[in-house]
């Protein structure tokens, strides 16, 4: 249907590489590294006091051009 199109050749090459990688993993699985559990710190989801943000600019949002109330 698509013949010898470049995209078909790339897909064929990708599949061949995946098959090679799968065979490599079968013959030599990676070593599993056991790590100590990471300490989890609970962060409260209650809103911060709005007065903390008076007069600050919201970087990443293009900045505010008005006073917060």
Protein Blocks (a to p, Z undefined) as FASTA:
>chain_A
ZZpafklmmmmmmmmmmmmmmmmmmmmccddddddddddddddfbdcdfklmgoiacehi
lpaabdcZZ
